[in-house]
Amino acid sequence: MLSKDFDFEKSIKELEVIANSLEKEQISLDESIALFEKGVKLSKDCSEYLESAKQKIVALTEAEEERDNNG
């Protein structure tokens, strides 16, 4: 479960920084692994956030359609 202070846009930017860092050959294997692990977690968090947003949109759309059909 995501914390209330999760910032999707900040996480996406951080993923971009991580990806750029991993493309460089000047970082150590240990640092690469640590960045990769952080990137996987950020990716999972972003996916969870997007899925939650999708569910909210679907629920709102269905509620609106139901209201239109009953009114």
PQR file with spaces between the fields and no chain letter, atoms N, CA, C, O and H, PARSE charges and radii, in Angstrom:
ATOM       1  N    MET     1       0.841   -1.183    0.000 -0.4000 1.5000
ATOM       2  CA   MET     1       0.000    0.000    0.000 -0.0000 2.0000
ATOM       3  C    MET     1       0.886    1.247    0.000  0.5500 1.7000
ATOM       4  O    MET     1       1.872    1.327    0.734 -0.5500 1.4000
ATOM       5  N    LEU     2       0.523    2.191   -0.818 -0.4000 1.5000
ATOM       6  CA   LEU     2       1.299    3.416   -0.943 -0.0000 2.0000
ATOM       7  C    LEU     2       1.023    4.359    0.216  0.5500 1.7000
ATOM       8  O    LEU     2      -0.076    4.385    0.770 -0.5500 1.4000
ATOM       9  H    LEU     2      -0.277    2.126   -1.414  0.4000 1.0000
ATOM      10  N    SER     3       2.031    5.124    0.567 -0.4000 1.5000
ATOM      11  CA   SER     3       1.839    6.120    1.622 -0.0000 2.0000
ATOM      12  C    SER     3       1.067    7.310    1.056  0.5500 1.7000
ATOM      13  O    SER     3       1.008    7.507   -0.158 -0.5500 1.4000
ATOM      14  H    SER     3       2.924    5.103    0.117  0.4000 1.0000
ATOM      15  N    LYS     4       0.485    8.089    1.946 -0.4000 1.5000
ATOM      16  CA   LYS     4      -0.311    9.245    1.515 -0.0000 2.0000
ATOM      17  C    LYS     4       0.539   10.286    0.801  0.5500 1.7000
ATOM      18  O    LYS     4       0.031   11.041   -0.029 -0.5500 1.4000
ATOM      19  H    LYS     4       0.534    7.929    2.931  0.4000 1.0000
ATOM      20  N    ASP     5       1.825   10.331    1.119 -0.4000 1.5000
ATOM      21  CA   ASP     5       2.694   11.341    0.531 -0.0000 2.0000
ATOM      22  C    ASP     5       3.399   10.863   -0.744  0.5500 1.7000
ATOM      23  O    ASP     5       4.368   11.482   -1.184 -0.5500 1.4000
ATOM      24  H    ASP     5       2.237    9.718    1.793  0.4000 1.0000
ATOM      25  N    PHE     6       2.919    9.765   -1.339 -0.4000 1.5000
ATOM      26  CA   PHE     6       3.503    9.270   -2.584 -0.0000 2.0000
ATOM      27  C    PHE     6       3.320   10.309   -3.677  0.5500 1.7000
ATOM      28  O    PHE     6       2.220   10.827   -3.871 -0.5500 1.4000
ATOM      29  H    PHE     6       2.132    9.262   -0.982  0.4000 1.0000
ATOM      30  N    ASP     7       4.392   10.611   -4.388 -0.4000 1.5000
ATOM      31  CA   ASP     7       4.364   11.608   -5.460 -0.0000 2.0000
ATOM      32  C    ASP     7       4.711   10.904   -6.780  0.5500 1.7000
ATOM      33  O    ASP     7       5.870   10.576   -7.034 -0.5500 1.4000
ATOM      34  H    ASP     7       5.285   10.190   -4.230  0.4000 1.0000
ATOM      35  N    PHE     8       3.708   10.683   -7.596 -0.4000 1.5000
ATOM      36  CA   PHE     8       3.875    9.938   -8.845 -0.0000 2.0000
ATOM      37  C    PHE     8       4.884   10.619   -9.770  0.5500 1.7000
ATOM      38  O    PHE     8       5.791    9.966  -10.286 -0.5500 1.4000
ATOM      39  H    PHE     8       2.766   10.949   -7.390  0.4000 1.0000
ATOM      40  N    GLU     9       4.731   11.917   -9.979 -0.4000 1.5000
ATOM      41  CA   GLU     9       5.603   12.629  -10.899 -0.0000 2.0000
ATOM      42  C    GLU     9       7.056   12.600  -10.417  0.5500 1.7000
ATOM      43  O    GLU     9       7.972   12.416  -11.218 -0.5500 1.4000
ATOM      44  H    GLU     9       3.994   12.447   -9.560  0.4000 1.0000
ATOM      45  N    LYS    10       7.265   12.781   -9.119 -0.4000 1.5000
ATOM      46  CA   LYS    10       8.612   12.718   -8.558 -0.0000 2.0000
ATOM      47  C    LYS    10       9.206   11.322   -8.750  0.5500 1.7000
ATOM      48  O    LYS    10      10.388   11.189   -9.065 -0.5500 1.4000
ATOM      49  H    LYS    10       6.520   12.930   -8.468  0.4000 1.0000
ATOM      50  N    SER    11       8.400   10.297   -8.564 -0.4000 1.5000
ATOM      51  CA   SER    11       8.864    8.923   -8.724 -0.0000 2.0000
ATOM      52  C    SER    11       9.255    8.639  -10.172  0.5500 1.7000
ATOM      53  O    SER    11      10.256    7.968  -10.421 -0.5500 1.4000
ATOM      54  H    SER    11       7.439   10.405   -8.308  0.4000 1.0000
ATOM      55  N    ILE    12       8.490    9.135  -11.110 -0.4000 1.5000
ATOM      56  CA   ILE    12       8.815    8.947  -12.533 -0.0000 2.0000
ATOM      57  C    ILE    12      10.142    9.626  -12.862  0.5500 1.7000
ATOM      58  O    ILE    12      10.978    9.061  -13.567 -0.5500 1.4000
ATOM      59  H    ILE    12       7.677    9.681  -10.907  0.4000 1.0000
ATOM      60  N    LYS    13      10.328   10.842  -12.346 -0.4000 1.5000
ATOM      61  CA   LYS    13      11.594   11.542  -12.589 -0.0000 2.0000
ATOM      62  C    LYS    13      12.762   10.780  -11.967  0.5500 1.7000
ATOM      63  O    LYS    13      13.838   10.693  -12.557 -0.5500 1.4000
ATOM      64  H    LYS    13       9.649   11.300  -11.774  0.4000 1.0000
ATOM      65  N    GLU    14      12.546   10.234  -10.780 -0.4000 1.5000
ATOM      66  CA   GLU    14      13.593    9.460  -10.127 -0.0000 2.0000
ATOM      67  C    GLU    14      13.920    8.198  -10.923  0.5500 1.7000
ATOM      68  O    GLU    14      15.082    7.804  -11.020 -0.5500 1.4000
ATOM      69  H    GLU    14      11.672   10.305  -10.300  0.4000 1.0000
ATOM      70  N    LEU    15      12.894    7.569  -11.491 -0.4000 1.5000
ATOM      71  CA   LEU    15      13.127    6.401  -12.352 -0.0000 2.0000
ATOM      72  C    LEU    15      13.974    6.776  -13.568  0.5500 1.7000
ATOM      73  O    LEU    15      14.837    6.004  -13.985 -0.5500 1.4000
ATOM      74  H    LEU    15      11.950    7.889  -11.413  0.4000 1.0000
ATOM      75  N    GLU    16      13.732    7.947  -14.130 -0.4000 1.5000
ATOM      76  CA   GLU    16      14.521    8.408  -15.272 -0.0000 2.0000
ATOM      77  C    GLU    16      15.977    8.603  -14.883  0.5500 1.7000
ATOM      78  O    GLU    16      16.881    8.238  -15.635 -0.5500 1.4000
ATOM      79  H    GLU    16      13.031    8.574  -13.792  0.4000 1.0000
ATOM      80  N    VAL    17      16.203    9.180  -13.705 -0.4000 1.5000
ATOM      81  CA   VAL    17      17.573    9.378  -13.219 -0.0000 2.0000
ATOM      82  C    VAL    17      18.256    8.031  -13.020  0.5500 1.7000
ATOM      83  O    VAL    17      19.415    7.853  -13.396 -0.5500 1.4000
ATOM      84  H    VAL    17      15.468    9.476  -13.094  0.4000 1.0000
ATOM      85  N    ILE    18      17.540    7.092  -12.432 -0.4000 1.5000
ATOM      86  CA   ILE    18      18.095    5.753  -12.204 -0.0000 2.0000
ATOM      87  C    ILE    18      18.442    5.090  -13.531  0.5500 1.7000
ATOM      88  O    ILE    18      19.523    4.520  -13.680 -0.5500 1.4000
ATOM      89  H    ILE    18      16.599    7.236  -12.126  0.4000 1.0000
ATOM      90  N    ALA    19      17.531    5.162  -14.492 -0.4000 1.5000
ATOM      91  CA   ALA    19      17.782    4.556  -15.804 -0.0000 2.0000
ATOM      92  C    ALA    19      19.013    5.168  -16.459  0.5500 1.7000
ATOM      93  O    ALA    19      19.843    4.450  -17.018 -0.5500 1.4000
ATOM      94  H    ALA    19      16.653    5.625  -14.372  0.4000 1.0000
ATOM      95  N    ASN    20      19.133    6.475  -16.393 -0.4000 1.5000
ATOM      96  CA   ASN    20      20.303    7.138  -16.972 -0.0000 2.0000
ATOM      97  C    ASN    20      21.584    6.721  -16.261  0.5500 1.7000
ATOM      98  O    ASN    20      22.617    6.523  -16.901 -0.5500 1.4000
ATOM      99  H    ASN    20      18.460    7.058  -15.939  0.4000 1.0000
ATOM     100  N    SER    21      21.521    6.588  -14.946 -0.4000 1.5000
ATOM     101  CA   SER    21      22.695    6.168  -14.177 -0.0000 2.0000
ATOM     102  C    SER    21      23.104    4.746  -14.533  0.5500 1.7000
ATOM     103  O    SER    21      24.293    4.449  -14.644 -0.5500 1.4000
ATOM     104  H    SER    21      20.682    6.749  -14.426  0.4000 1.0000
ATOM     105  N    LEU    22      22.127    3.873  -14.712 -0.4000 1.5000
ATOM     106  CA   LEU    22      22.423    2.481  -15.054 -0.0000 2.0000
ATOM     107  C    LEU    22      23.027    2.345  -16.449  0.5500 1.7000
ATOM     108  O    LEU    22      23.763    1.395  -16.719 -0.5500 1.4000
ATOM     109  H    LEU    22      21.161    4.115  -14.621  0.4000 1.0000
ATOM     110  N    GLU    23      22.720    3.286  -17.330 -0.4000 1.5000
ATOM     111  CA   GLU    23      23.270    3.245  -18.686 -0.0000 2.0000
ATOM     112  C    GLU    23      24.748    3.625  -18.705  0.5500 1.7000
ATOM     113  O    GLU    23      25.471    3.268  -19.634 -0.5500 1.4000
ATOM     114  H    GLU    23      22.122    4.058  -17.111  0.4000 1.0000
ATOM     115  N    LYS    24      25.193    4.347  -17.683 -0.4000 1.5000
ATOM     116  CA   LYS    24      26.599    4.744  -17.615 -0.0000 2.0000
ATOM     117  C    LYS    24      27.439    3.551  -17.187  0.5500 1.7000
ATOM     118  O    LYS    24      26.991    2.698  -16.420 -0.5500 1.4000
ATOM     119  H    LYS    24      24.605    4.637  -16.928  0.4000 1.0000
ATOM     120  N    GLU    25      28.618    3.507  -17.678 -0.4000 1.5000
ATOM     121  CA   GLU    25      29.503    2.395  -17.340 -0.0000 2.0000
ATOM     122  C    GLU    25      30.417    2.734  -16.172  0.5500 1.7000
ATOM     123  O    GLU    25      31.219    1.889  -15.773 -0.5500 1.4000
ATOM     124  H    GLU    25      28.982    4.199  -18.301  0.4000 1.0000
ATOM     125  N    GLN    26      30.331    3.931  -15.610 -0.4000 1.5000
ATOM     126  CA   GLN    26      31.256    4.339  -14.567 -0.0000 2.0000
ATOM     127  C    GLN    26      30.809    3.949  -13.161  0.5500 1.7000
ATOM     128  O    GLN    26      31.532    4.235  -12.206 -0.5500 1.4000
ATOM     129  H    GLN    26      29.679    4.617  -15.934  0.4000 1.0000
ATOM     130  N    ILE    27      29.673    3.321  -12.992 -0.4000 1.5000
ATOM     131  CA   ILE    27      29.231    2.958  -11.649 -0.0000 2.0000
ATOM     132  C    ILE    27      29.570    1.497  -11.363  0.5500 1.7000
ATOM     133  O    ILE    27      29.663    0.667  -12.267 -0.5500 1.4000
ATOM     134  H    ILE    27      29.086    3.088  -13.768  0.4000 1.0000
ATOM     135  N    SER    28      29.747    1.219  -10.089 -0.4000 1.5000
ATOM     136  CA   SER    28      30.142   -0.130   -9.684 -0.0000 2.0000
ATOM     137  C    SER    28      28.959   -1.091   -9.799  0.5500 1.7000
ATOM     138  O    SER    28      27.805   -0.681   -9.923 -0.5500 1.4000
ATOM     139  H    SER    28      29.671    1.893   -9.354  0.4000 1.0000
ATOM     140  N    LEU    29      29.283   -2.367   -9.754 -0.4000 1.5000
ATOM     141  CA   LEU    29      28.245   -3.393   -9.799 -0.0000 2.0000
ATOM     142  C    LEU    29      27.326   -3.271   -8.588  0.5500 1.7000
ATOM     143  O    LEU    29      26.106   -3.372   -8.721 -0.5500 1.4000
ATOM     144  H    LEU    29      30.220   -2.700   -9.654  0.4000 1.0000
ATOM     145  N    ASP    30      27.903   -3.054   -7.413 -0.4000 1.5000
ATOM     146  CA   ASP    30      27.082   -2.905   -6.211 -0.0000 2.0000
ATOM     147  C    ASP    30      26.129   -1.717   -6.322  0.5500 1.7000
ATOM     148  O    ASP    30      24.962   -1.807   -5.942 -0.5500 1.4000
ATOM     149  H    ASP    30      28.893   -2.972   -7.304  0.4000 1.0000
ATOM     150  N    GLU    31      26.638   -0.615   -6.844 -0.4000 1.5000
ATOM     151  CA   GLU    31      25.781    0.558   -7.021 -0.0000 2.0000
ATOM     152  C    GLU    31      24.703    0.286   -8.070  0.5500 1.7000
ATOM     153  O    GLU    31      23.561    0.718   -7.915 -0.5500 1.4000
ATOM     154  H    GLU    31      27.586   -0.543   -7.153  0.4000 1.0000
ATOM     155  N    SER    32      25.061   -0.418   -9.119 -0.4000 1.5000
ATOM     156  CA   SER    32      24.087   -0.783  -10.159 -0.0000 2.0000
ATOM     157  C    SER    32      22.968   -1.632   -9.577  0.5500 1.7000
ATOM     158  O    SER    32      21.794   -1.415   -9.878 -0.5500 1.4000
ATOM     159  H    SER    32      25.990   -0.768   -9.245  0.4000 1.0000
ATOM     160  N    ILE    33      23.331   -2.598   -8.743 -0.4000 1.5000
ATOM     161  CA   ILE    33      22.328   -3.473   -8.136 -0.0000 2.0000
ATOM     162  C    ILE    33      21.415   -2.672   -7.219  0.5500 1.7000
ATOM     163  O    ILE    33      20.198   -2.858   -7.237 -0.5500 1.4000
ATOM     164  H    ILE    33      24.285   -2.774   -8.498  0.4000 1.0000
ATOM     165  N    ALA    34      21.996   -1.779   -6.412 -0.4000 1.5000
ATOM     166  CA   ALA    34      21.197   -0.957   -5.503 -0.0000 2.0000
ATOM     167  C    ALA    34      20.233   -0.063   -6.280  0.5500 1.7000
ATOM     168  O    ALA    34      19.068    0.078   -5.907 -0.5500 1.4000
ATOM     169  H    ALA    34      22.985   -1.628   -6.397  0.4000 1.0000
ATOM     170  N    LEU    35      20.724    0.538   -7.360 -0.4000 1.5000
ATOM     171  CA   LEU    35      19.857    1.388   -8.185 -0.0000 2.0000
ATOM     172  C    LEU    35      18.757    0.567   -8.850  0.5500 1.7000
ATOM     173  O    LEU    35      17.607    1.001   -8.924 -0.5500 1.4000
ATOM     174  H    LEU    35      21.670    0.424   -7.663  0.4000 1.0000
ATOM     175  N    PHE    36      19.112   -0.611   -9.326 -0.4000 1.5000
ATOM     176  CA   PHE    36      18.124   -1.480   -9.955 -0.0000 2.0000
ATOM     177  C    PHE    36      17.024   -1.843   -8.960  0.5500 1.7000
ATOM     178  O    PHE    36      15.840   -1.782   -9.292 -0.5500 1.4000
ATOM     179  H    PHE    36      20.046   -0.963   -9.266  0.4000 1.0000
ATOM     180  N    GLU    37      17.411   -2.220   -7.741 -0.4000 1.5000
ATOM     181  CA   GLU    37      16.424   -2.560   -6.710 -0.0000 2.0000
ATOM     182  C    GLU    37      15.501   -1.380   -6.411  0.5500 1.7000
ATOM     183  O    GLU    37      14.288   -1.544   -6.278 -0.5500 1.4000
ATOM     184  H    GLU    37      18.372   -2.269   -7.471  0.4000 1.0000
ATOM     185  N    LYS    38      16.090   -0.195   -6.309 -0.4000 1.5000
ATOM     186  CA   LYS    38      15.281    1.001   -6.053 -0.0000 2.0000
ATOM     187  C    LYS    38      14.336    1.264   -7.225  0.5500 1.7000
ATOM     188  O    LYS    38      13.179    1.633   -7.026 -0.5500 1.4000
ATOM     189  H    LYS    38      17.075   -0.061   -6.418  0.4000 1.0000
ATOM     190  N    GLY    39      14.836    1.071   -8.444 -0.4000 1.5000
ATOM     191  CA   GLY    39      14.010    1.268   -9.631 -0.0000 2.0000
ATOM     192  C    GLY    39      12.842    0.297   -9.697  0.5500 1.7000
ATOM     193  O    GLY    39      11.734    0.673  -10.079 -0.5500 1.4000
ATOM     194  H    GLY    39      15.776    0.771   -8.605  0.4000 1.0000
ATOM     195  N    VAL    40      13.092   -0.951   -9.324 -0.4000 1.5000
ATOM     196  CA   VAL    40      12.019   -1.950   -9.314 -0.0000 2.0000
ATOM     197  C    VAL    40      10.932   -1.540   -8.323  0.5500 1.7000
ATOM     198  O    VAL    40       9.743   -1.636   -8.628 -0.5500 1.4000
ATOM     199  H    VAL    40      13.992   -1.257   -9.014  0.4000 1.0000
ATOM     200  N    LYS    41      11.340   -1.082   -7.128 -0.4000 1.5000
ATOM     201  CA   LYS    41      10.360   -0.658   -6.131 -0.0000 2.0000
ATOM     202  C    LYS    41       9.571    0.556   -6.625  0.5500 1.7000
ATOM     203  O    LYS    41       8.347    0.597   -6.498 -0.5500 1.4000
ATOM     204  H    LYS    41      12.306   -1.004   -6.880  0.4000 1.0000
ATOM     205  N    LEU    42      10.267    1.537   -7.183 -0.4000 1.5000
ATOM     206  CA   LEU    42       9.581    2.715   -7.708 -0.0000 2.0000
ATOM     207  C    LEU    42       8.610    2.336   -8.824  0.5500 1.7000
ATOM     208  O    LEU    42       7.494    2.852   -8.880 -0.5500 1.4000
ATOM     209  H    LEU    42      11.262    1.504   -7.286  0.4000 1.0000
ATOM     210  N    SER    43       9.028    1.445   -9.701 -0.4000 1.5000
ATOM     211  CA   SER    43       8.168    0.994  -10.789 -0.0000 2.0000
ATOM     212  C    SER    43       6.909    0.320  -10.248  0.5500 1.7000
ATOM     213  O    SER    43       5.804    0.561  -10.733 -0.5500 1.4000
ATOM     214  H    SER    43       9.934    1.026   -9.656  0.4000 1.0000
ATOM     215  N    LYS    44       7.094   -0.526   -9.241 -0.4000 1.5000
ATOM     216  CA   LYS    44       5.955   -1.211   -8.622 -0.0000 2.0000
ATOM     217  C    LYS    44       5.007   -0.192   -7.979  0.5500 1.7000
ATOM     218  O    LYS    44       3.789   -0.292   -8.124 -0.5500 1.4000
ATOM     219  H    LYS    44       7.992   -0.722   -8.848  0.4000 1.0000
ATOM     220  N    ASP    45       5.573    0.780   -7.274 -0.4000 1.5000
ATOM     221  CA   ASP    45       4.751    1.809   -6.637 -0.0000 2.0000
ATOM     222  C    ASP    45       3.972    2.621   -7.670  0.5500 1.7000
ATOM     223  O    ASP    45       2.796    2.924   -7.471 -0.5500 1.4000
ATOM     224  H    ASP    45       6.563    0.861   -7.156  0.4000 1.0000
ATOM     225  N    CYS    46       4.631    2.971   -8.771 -0.4000 1.5000
ATOM     226  CA   CYS    46       3.958    3.731   -9.829 -0.0000 2.0000
ATOM     227  C    CYS    46       2.837    2.912  -10.463  0.5500 1.7000
ATOM     228  O    CYS    46       1.760    3.441  -10.739 -0.5500 1.4000
ATOM     229  H    CYS    46       5.587    2.725   -8.933  0.4000 1.0000
ATOM     230  N    SER    47       3.083    1.640  -10.690 -0.4000 1.5000
ATOM     231  CA   SER    47       2.054    0.763  -11.255 -0.0000 2.0000
ATOM     232  C    SER    47       0.861    0.653  -10.317  0.5500 1.7000
ATOM     233  O    SER    47      -0.289    0.687  -10.755 -0.5500 1.4000
ATOM     234  H    SER    47       3.957    1.211  -10.466  0.4000 1.0000
ATOM     235  N    GLU    48       1.142    0.522   -9.023 -0.4000 1.5000
ATOM     236  CA   GLU    48       0.076    0.446   -8.032 -0.0000 2.0000
ATOM     237  C    GLU    48      -0.741    1.740   -8.018  0.5500 1.7000
ATOM     238  O    GLU    48      -1.969    1.705   -7.933 -0.5500 1.4000
ATOM     239  H    GLU    48       2.076    0.494   -8.668  0.4000 1.0000
ATOM     240  N    TYR    49      -0.058    2.869   -8.102 -0.4000 1.5000
ATOM     241  CA   TYR    49      -0.726    4.166   -8.123 -0.0000 2.0000
ATOM     242  C    TYR    49      -1.632    4.283   -9.356  0.5500 1.7000
ATOM     243  O    TYR    49      -2.778    4.723   -9.253 -0.5500 1.4000
ATOM     244  H    TYR    49       0.939    2.897   -8.171  0.4000 1.0000
ATOM     245  N    LEU    50      -1.112    3.890  -10.510 -0.4000 1.5000
ATOM     246  CA   LEU    50      -1.895    3.971  -11.741 -0.0000 2.0000
ATOM     247  C    LEU    50      -3.095    3.030  -11.709  0.5500 1.7000
ATOM     248  O    LEU    50      -4.171    3.382  -12.192 -0.5500 1.4000
ATOM     249  H    LEU    50      -0.181    3.534  -10.594  0.4000 1.0000
ATOM     250  N    GLU    51      -2.920    1.845  -11.147 -0.4000 1.5000
ATOM     251  CA   GLU    51      -4.033    0.898  -11.039 -0.0000 2.0000
ATOM     252  C    GLU    51      -5.120    1.462  -10.132  0.5500 1.7000
ATOM     253  O    GLU    51      -6.308    1.326  -10.425 -0.5500 1.4000
ATOM     254  H    GLU    51      -2.045    1.559  -10.754  0.4000 1.0000
ATOM     255  N    SER    52      -4.723    2.090   -9.044 -0.4000 1.5000
ATOM     256  CA   SER    52      -5.678    2.707   -8.132 -0.0000 2.0000
ATOM     257  C    SER    52      -6.432    3.840   -8.831  0.5500 1.7000
ATOM     258  O    SER    52      -7.647    3.971   -8.677 -0.5500 1.4000
ATOM     259  H    SER    52      -3.758    2.201   -8.806  0.4000 1.0000
ATOM     260  N    ALA    53      -5.717    4.643   -9.585 -0.4000 1.5000
ATOM     261  CA   ALA    53      -6.350    5.734  -10.329 -0.0000 2.0000
ATOM     262  C    ALA    53      -7.335    5.190  -11.352  0.5500 1.7000
ATOM     263  O    ALA    53      -8.426    5.733  -11.523 -0.5500 1.4000
ATOM     264  H    ALA    53      -4.730    4.536   -9.710  0.4000 1.0000
ATOM     265  N    LYS    54      -6.950    4.123  -12.028 -0.4000 1.5000
ATOM     266  CA   LYS    54      -7.829    3.488  -13.012 -0.0000 2.0000
ATOM     267  C    LYS    54      -9.113    2.994  -12.357  0.5500 1.7000
ATOM     268  O    LYS    54     -10.204    3.195  -12.888 -0.5500 1.4000
ATOM     269  H    LYS    54      -6.063    3.682  -11.890  0.4000 1.0000
ATOM     270  N    GLN    55      -8.979    2.346  -11.200 -0.4000 1.5000
ATOM     271  CA   GLN    55     -10.153    1.843  -10.487 -0.0000 2.0000
ATOM     272  C    GLN    55     -11.084    2.981  -10.070  0.5500 1.7000
ATOM     273  O    GLN    55     -12.305    2.836  -10.133 -0.5500 1.4000
ATOM     274  H    GLN    55      -8.092    2.183  -10.768  0.4000 1.0000
ATOM     275  N    LYS    56     -10.522    4.103   -9.649 -0.4000 1.5000
ATOM     276  CA   LYS    56     -11.345    5.258   -9.273 -0.0000 2.0000
ATOM     277  C    LYS    56     -12.105    5.793  -10.482  0.5500 1.7000
ATOM     278  O    LYS    56     -13.286    6.125  -10.387 -0.5500 1.4000
ATOM     279  H    LYS    56      -9.530    4.221   -9.598  0.4000 1.0000
ATOM     280  N    ILE    57     -11.417    5.872  -11.617 -0.4000 1.5000
ATOM     281  CA   ILE    57     -12.052    6.373  -12.840 -0.0000 2.0000
ATOM     282  C    ILE    57     -13.181    5.447  -13.282  0.5500 1.7000
ATOM     283  O    ILE    57     -14.258    5.909  -13.658 -0.5500 1.4000
ATOM     284  H    ILE    57     -10.457    5.602  -11.694  0.4000 1.0000
ATOM     285  N    VAL    58     -12.935    4.153  -13.236 -0.4000 1.5000
ATOM     286  CA   VAL    58     -13.966    3.187  -13.614 -0.0000 2.0000
ATOM     287  C    VAL    58     -15.170    3.316  -12.684  0.5500 1.7000
ATOM     288  O    VAL    58     -16.311    3.327  -13.146 -0.5500 1.4000
ATOM     289  H    VAL    58     -12.060    3.778  -12.931  0.4000 1.0000
ATOM     290  N    ALA    59     -14.924    3.414  -11.383 -0.4000 1.5000
ATOM     291  CA   ALA    59     -16.019    3.533  -10.419 -0.0000 2.0000
ATOM     292  C    ALA    59     -16.813    4.807  -10.654  0.5500 1.7000
ATOM     293  O    ALA    59     -18.043    4.785  -10.616 -0.5500 1.4000
ATOM     294  H    ALA    59     -13.997    3.406  -11.008  0.4000 1.0000
ATOM     295  N    LEU    60     -16.129    5.913  -10.894 -0.4000 1.5000
ATOM     296  CA   LEU    60     -16.828    7.176  -11.151 -0.0000 2.0000
ATOM     297  C    LEU    60     -17.624    7.118  -12.443  0.5500 1.7000
ATOM     298  O    LEU    60     -18.749    7.612  -12.508 -0.5500 1.4000
ATOM     299  H    LEU    60     -15.130    5.931  -10.925  0.4000 1.0000
ATOM     300  N    THR    61     -17.045    6.517  -13.465 -0.4000 1.5000
ATOM     301  CA   THR    61     -17.735    6.393  -14.753 -0.0000 2.0000
ATOM     302  C    THR    61     -18.974    5.519  -14.628  0.5500 1.7000
ATOM     303  O    THR    61     -20.033    5.850  -15.160 -0.5500 1.4000
ATOM     304  H    THR    61     -16.130    6.116  -13.412  0.4000 1.0000
ATOM     305  N    GLU    62     -18.835    4.398  -13.920 -0.4000 1.5000
ATOM     306  CA   GLU    62     -19.985    3.508  -13.726 -0.0000 2.0000
ATOM     307  C    GLU    62     -21.077    4.192  -12.909  0.5500 1.7000
ATOM     308  O    GLU    62     -22.260    4.035  -13.214 -0.5500 1.4000
ATOM     309  H    GLU    62     -17.975    4.129  -13.488  0.4000 1.0000
ATOM     310  N    ALA    63     -20.706    4.942  -11.889 -0.4000 1.5000
ATOM     311  CA   ALA    63     -21.691    5.650  -11.074 -0.0000 2.0000
ATOM     312  C    ALA    63     -22.419    6.700  -11.902  0.5500 1.7000
ATOM     313  O    ALA    63     -23.629    6.881  -11.759 -0.5500 1.4000
ATOM     314  H    ALA    63     -19.746    5.070  -11.641  0.4000 1.0000
ATOM     315  N    GLU    64     -21.687    7.388  -12.762 -0.4000 1.5000
ATOM     316  CA   GLU    64     -22.291    8.405  -13.620 -0.0000 2.0000
ATOM     317  C    GLU    64     -23.248    7.763  -14.629  0.5500 1.7000
ATOM     318  O    GLU    64     -24.334    8.284  -14.878 -0.5500 1.4000
ATOM     319  H    GLU    64     -20.705    7.241  -12.878  0.4000 1.0000
ATOM     320  N    GLU    65     -22.840    6.629  -15.207 -0.4000 1.5000
ATOM     321  CA   GLU    65     -23.707    5.938  -16.163 -0.0000 2.0000
ATOM     322  C    GLU    65     -24.973    5.437  -15.479  0.5500 1.7000
ATOM     323  O    GLU    65     -26.065    5.523  -16.041 -0.5500 1.4000
ATOM     324  H    GLU    65     -21.957    6.205  -15.004  0.4000 1.0000
ATOM     325  N    GLU    66     -24.825    4.914  -14.268 -0.4000 1.5000
ATOM     326  CA   GLU    66     -25.983    4.427  -13.526 -0.0000 2.0000
ATOM     327  C    GLU    66     -26.937    5.575  -13.207  0.5500 1.7000
ATOM     328  O    GLU    66     -28.154    5.426  -13.308 -0.5500 1.4000
ATOM     329  H    GLU    66     -23.939    4.844  -13.811  0.4000 1.0000
ATOM     330  N    ARG    67     -26.378    6.714  -12.825 -0.4000 1.5000
ATOM     331  CA   ARG    67     -27.204    7.883  -12.517 -0.0000 2.0000
ATOM     332  C    ARG    67     -27.938    8.351  -13.773  0.5500 1.7000
ATOM     333  O    ARG    67     -29.117    8.701  -13.713 -0.5500 1.4000
ATOM     334  H    ARG    67     -25.389    6.835  -12.743  0.4000 1.0000
ATOM     335  N    ASP    68     -27.243    8.357  -14.905 -0.4000 1.5000
ATOM     336  CA   ASP    68     -27.875    8.776  -16.165 -0.0000 2.0000
ATOM     337  C    ASP    68     -28.985    7.818  -16.584  0.5500 1.7000
ATOM     338  O    ASP    68     -30.005    8.255  -17.118 -0.5500 1.4000
ATOM     339  H    ASP    68     -26.285    8.072  -14.953  0.4000 1.0000
ATOM     340  N    ASN    69     -28.805    6.521  -16.352 -0.4000 1.5000
ATOM     341  CA   ASN    69     -29.791    5.523  -16.731 -0.0000 2.0000
ATOM     342  C    ASN    69     -31.018    5.544  -15.800  0.5500 1.7000
ATOM     343  O    ASN    69     -32.114    5.173  -16.221 -0.5500 1.4000
ATOM     344  H    ASN    69     -27.976    6.166  -15.919  0.4000 1.0000
ATOM     345  N    ASN    70     -30.846    5.966  -14.570 -0.4000 1.5000
ATOM     346  CA   ASN    70     -31.944    6.005  -13.607 -0.0000 2.0000
ATOM     347  C    ASN    70     -32.633    7.354  -13.543  0.5500 1.7000
ATOM     348  O    ASN    70     -33.679    7.484  -12.907 -0.5500 1.4000
ATOM     349  H    ASN    70     -29.956    6.268  -14.228  0.4000 1.0000
ATOM     350  N    GLY    71     -32.080    8.333  -14.173 -0.4000 1.5000
ATOM     351  CA   GLY    71     -32.609    9.683  -14.026 -0.0000 2.0000
ATOM     352  C    GLY    71     -33.243   10.165  -15.236  0.5500 1.7000
ATOM     353  O    GLY    71     -33.739   11.292  -15.266 -0.5500 1.4000
ATOM     354  H    GLY    71     -31.230    8.227  -14.690  0.4000 1.0000
